[in-house]
Amino acid sequence: MTLAFLELNDIELRLWQADHLVVSEPGWALLTEPAKVGQQALDEARLQPRLANSQFWQALSTDPMPGATSVARHHADLAYLQLTAFKNLAPDSEFVVCVPGHYERADLSLLLGLMDAASIAVRALIDPGVLLASKALSATTNLLYLDVGLHAVTLTVIKQGAQLQRSSSLIAHSAGYLNIIDRLANYAAAALVRKSRFDPLQHASTEQQLFQQLLQPDYPIAILGQGLISLHHEGVQYDVQLPDTDLRAAAADLVPDVVKAIQAASNGPAEVLLSHRAQRLPGLVDSLSLVPGLVTQRLTNASLVEAFTGAAPELMGSNSRNQLIYSLANPRQATAASAEPSSTDHSITHIVQQGIAFDIATSSETTAGNFGLDLDPATGQWQLTPGDLSIALNGQPVTEPSFLKPGDVILTGNQTFQFIQVQ
């Protein structure tokens, strides 16, 4: 069975097979009978604004929604309809899905349930920041990934060591593309009124044209809204081009907050991976260039699928299904490790409890209530995963999976465990 790769970003949900882009669809729905999703819905969103919905991927849930119908009762139903369309485009494939950074466990569980209902076989859910970091080959310890959707700007923090490990993800701003598009549309309308006494927002057809041109995710100009806008009404063409002052004004209360969020998350020198969508936010790249100790790496719209292509052999080699991948082997560390002689291997072999050493390969099940021990196939290292009880590793609280080395000590409740290497 082949792998299909799906990116869930409501500006552009993109589906690839191998390195071929099968389709790019916006995350829009129209609550007609029957409901419409994707480009078909966006094509009519401003013609029937009361029936339009673009929030179902951002706020994925089974809560009743306004305008519900018998087919679409809540956001999860709309997501299911769009997933079904993707299934039909790759009917004999297993899916690897890049999930939005802000999704929590409940969102991921609901997503897996929807994909199962749509008869989509899922090989893995993967964090896009971690996947892109595996291709970025950054030498910076603090690595961040910034992306933007229709309704939010997300920032993912990635720890760089033997593994590229997602440590946290946050919403850097609760407004996204759509908020800026609304402002740019109003600026464009005001400019046309001044120029030709024509207001495109007074006519559904020209309002639709205006929003569709502003929403194009692959617009050839790097800055959002910078291109020439051409509208047609009753045989007349109306052209307008927004000045840089309008573009920056549209993002004036968004960009400073995003920069502050990056500074707070980086906590010192850092590198930010900027998605091709984030780069289009007016003024963002210039603002980030003024932050001391901050390096930016500009990704292209092909960076994600290129990173997936590099990781695909490992994913194909695994027999696991429905994996949640928040860490990947660090190619920089793997290259360095392969150059070292085997005598420098410091992997642990035994766990010591009350003075007795047990083979770690047979001991993880007995401690599963407190913590889990898993052998990472990519690095050959044992990884500690927190369990039901709070634990401390070398005196520090542990909330995320961590790799272990000889001499590490775990304290959980009144029990102490030490990890050693027996040669």
N, C-alpha and C positions, 0 to 999 in steps of 0.2 A: 504494500500500500504506500502511495506517495504522500509527501507532506505538503499541506497548504499552509500558508502563513497569512494571518489576519491581524491587522492593526486596528484597534478600537480607538479612534479619535473622532469626535463628532463633526469636526470640520471635514474630514475625509477618512472614511473607513476604507482601508485598502486591502485587497486580497491578491496574493501572489501564489503562483505555482512555479517551483524552481526560481529563476530570476525573472519570470515573466509576470507583469502586472495584468491580472485578469480583469479587475474592475476597481474603480475608485468611486465611492458613493458618499454623499453627505448624510449625516445623522438627522434626517428630517422625516416627519410623518404628517399625513393629512387624514383627519378623522372623518373620512367619507365612508360610504357604504358601497363596496368594501374599502377598508383603509388602504392608503398608499404610503410607501416608504421610499427613502433614497432620493435620487434625482427627480423622479416623477413627482414626489411630494414637494420638493424645493421649487420646481417649475410652476407650482400653483400657490406657494405659501403666502404671497402678498396679494393674490387674487381672492383667496379665501382665508384671511388672517385668523378668524375665529376658530377655524378647524386645524390650524397649523400647530405642530408640536416639535420642538427641537431639544427638549430637556430629558428625553427618556434614557439616554446613555449617561448623562451627567448625574442624574438622580434616579438610578435604577432601583425600582422597588415594586412591590405588589400593593401599595396603597392606592385606593380609588383616586382617579384623576378627573379634573374638570373635563366635560365633554365626552365622558366615557360612552362607549357603545357596546353592543353585545359581543363584538369581535375584539375590541380593544378596551379592556376595563381599566388597565393601569399601564404604567411605563414598561413593565416586564413583557406585556403582550406585544407592544410595539417593537421592542428589542427582538422578541421571538420572530416576528414577521420578517425583520431584516436579516436575521440569522438564517432563516429558511431560504431566503433568496441566495445567500452566499453558499449554502449547502448545495443548492441546485447548480451552481456554477462550478463546484468541485465535488461531484457526487461520490467519488471513490477515493477520497483523501482523508487522512488524519490531519487535524488542525493543530497548529501551534499559534496561540493567541497572545498578542502583546496587549496587556490590560492597562487601563488608565492608572496613573500613579496614585490617585487618591482613593482607589477602591480598597475597602476594608474586607475582612473575612466574610462578613455577611453578603457583601456585593459579589465576591468571588464565588461563594457557594450558590447564590442565585443564578449567576452567569453559567456555571457548570450545569445547573438544573435545566436552564433554558436550552443549552446546547444539546443536552441529552434528549430533551423533548423534541428538538429539531432533528434528531438522529445524526448528530455530528459527533464523530469520534474525536476526542481531544487527547493529544499526546502531552501537551503542556500549556500552562498559562505562564507567561514570562514577563518580567518587568522590563520595559523598553530602555530605561536608563542603564541597567546592568548589561543588557545586550549591546547597547551602543558603546559602553565603556570598554567592552572586550575588544572592540575594533579601534577605539581611539588611541590606545597605547600611550596613555598619559603617564608622565613621570611624577605628577603631583599627587601627594598623599590625599589631599582633600579634593574630591571630584564630585561635581554637581551636574545634574541634567535638568534643563529648563525646557518646558513645552507649553503650548497654549492650545486650548480648545474653544468651542463656541462660548462656554460659560465660565471658564476659570483658567488661571495660569498655575501650572503645577511645577514643583521643584522637588527633585529626588536627590538625596544625599547618599553617596556610595563610598564605602570604606575600601581602600586599596591595600591589599597585602597579598598573601598567597592566593586568596580569593578576592574577586570583586563582589562585595557584599552590600546589598541595599540595607542601609541602617535606618532610614526614615524617608517619608514623603509628606509634603505639606502643600496646601493651597496657598501660593504666594499672592494671589489676588482672586477675589470672588467674582470678578468680571473678566470676560474673555473677548474673543473676536466680535461676537454679536453686539456687544455694547459699543465697541469702536465703530462697527459698521453703521449702527443707528446714527451715531453722531456725524459720520462722514456723509451719510445720505442727507441729513439735514443741512450740512454745509453746502453740499452739491445743489440741493434744491434752492437754498438762499442765493447762491451764485447765479443760477439760471433765472430766477425771478428778477434779479438785478440786471442781468444781461439781456433777457428776451421776454420778460413778463410771463414766463411759462414756469409753472410749479409742477414738477413730476410727481409730487406726493399727493396731488389732488386727483390723480388718475391711476386706477389699479394697474393698468397695463404698463405704464412707464415706471411706476413704483417697483413693479416686479422686475423690469429690465435693470433698474438702478441697483437693486439689492443683489441680483444675480451677478452683475459685473463686479461689484465690490467683494463678493464672497468667493470668487474664483480662487481655489487654493494653489493653483499652479500658475498664477498670474506672472508674466515674465519680468515685471519690475520687482525689485527686491523689497521696496517699501510698500506697505499696504495702502491702496488707494491712490498711488502716484500716477497711474496711467490715465490716458484719455478715456472719458466716459462718453459714449454716444447713445442717445435715446431717440426713438422714433415714435411719432404720434401724428396720426392723420396725414401721413405723407410728408411730414417735416422732420428733419434731423436736428437734434439739439446736442451740442457738444459742450463739455465742461471739463476742465482739469484743475484739480485742487492744489493750491499752493502748499509749500512745506509748512507754513504757519498753521494751516488748518489740520494737516496731518498730525503734527505734534500736539496740537490742542486736543485732538480726539483722544490721545493717550496720556494727557497731562496728569491725570490723577491715578493712572495705572502704573506707568513706568517707574516713578520714584518708589512706590511701595514694593515693586518687584525687586528693585535694586537693594532696598533695605532688607528684604527677606533673604536675598543671596548673601549679603554681608553678615547677617546674623547666623546663617547656616554654615558659612565657610569658616568662621572663627579663625581667621588668619589667611595666609596665602592659599589660593585655591584656583582650580580650573573649572570653567563652566562650559559644558557641552550645550550649544544652542541648536535646537531643532530648526529645520528650515521654516517652520511656521513662526517660531519665536523671533527669528531674525527680521520678520516683516513688521513687527510692532514699531511704529514710528518713534525714533529717538532712543530705542533700547540699546543698540550696539554702541552708539556714541556715549551713552551714560555709563555703561559698563567699562568702557575704555578709560574712564576717569577714576576708577576705584583702584587704589594702590594694592599691589600684590595679587590682582585678579587677572587671570589669563582666560581668554575665550577661544573656543574651538568651534568654528562654524560648520555644522553638518549640512549635507545636501538632502534632497528628497529621496535619494537612493541609499543613503547611509544605513538605514534600518535594515533593508533587505540584504545589503551587502554583509552586515553583521550576522544576520540570520543564516546566510549561505555558509559563513565560516563555522557557525555552531551546529548546523544541520547534521553533519556526520555523527557527532556525539549524541544528538537527540535521536537519530535513527538507530544508533547502537544500543539504546536503552530499551528495556522491556516494560518500563513503567508507563502508566497512563495517568491522566489527570494530575500531572505533577505541577506544583507551584514553584517556579524557579526564581528565587530572589538572590542567587549567587551563582557565579560562574568562575571557572579557573582563570586566573590572571595570566594572559599570554606573556607579559613581561617577566613575571616571576617564574613561569614555567621554563622560559628560555634560559634564565639565569641558573635555575636549578639543574637543568640538563647539562650545563657546562661544568658543574661541580662533580668531584669524584664521589662514588657511592658511599665512601666512608664518612661523609658528612651528613648522612641520613640520621635525623633525630626524631623519628616517629616513635610514639609510645607503644609498648607491648603489653603492659600489665597494669592493673589497678590494685592498690593496697588499701585494705580495710582492717583496722585493729591488728596491724602488724603482719597480716597474711596477704600474700600477693596472688591475684587471680588473673588468668589469661583474659585480656580485655575482650577478645573475640567471643568469649562465652559468658561475660559478666554483664553486658549491657541490659539484658532482659530483667535481671534481678533488681536493677535500679531504675527501671522505666517510670515508676511513679514519681520519682524525684527529678530525674533527668534522663535523657536519651543519649546514646552513643552510636554514631553512624560513621561508617568508613566512606570517605569521599572518594569515588572511583577516579576522579580526575587528578587528584594530588596524592592519593594514598595516605592521607592524614585522617585521624579520628576527629570527629566534630561533636561538640557538646551542644545539646538542645535542651533548654529549660523545660521542666515538667510542671506538675501540679503545685509543688512547693517552691518557695523562694530559695535561691541558692546564691552562693558567693564563690567566685573564682579568684584565688589569690587575694582574698579580702575585698573584692569589688563585686557589687551586685551584677548578675547576668540576666539580661532580658532578651538577647538575640543569640542565635547560634554562633559558637566560637570554636576555633581550632585549638587543639591541645598539644602540649609539648612536655617532655620529661621534666618532672619537678613541680608541675602544676598541682594545686591542692583545691579541692572543692569542699565547702561546708554547707550542709543542708540539714536544718533542724539540729539535732545533736550528733549527727554522723559526719565523719571526715573521710574523704577519699583522696588518695594521692596517686598520681600517674607516673610511671617509671618506664624505662627501657631496659630490657634484659637481653644481653648480647650472647 
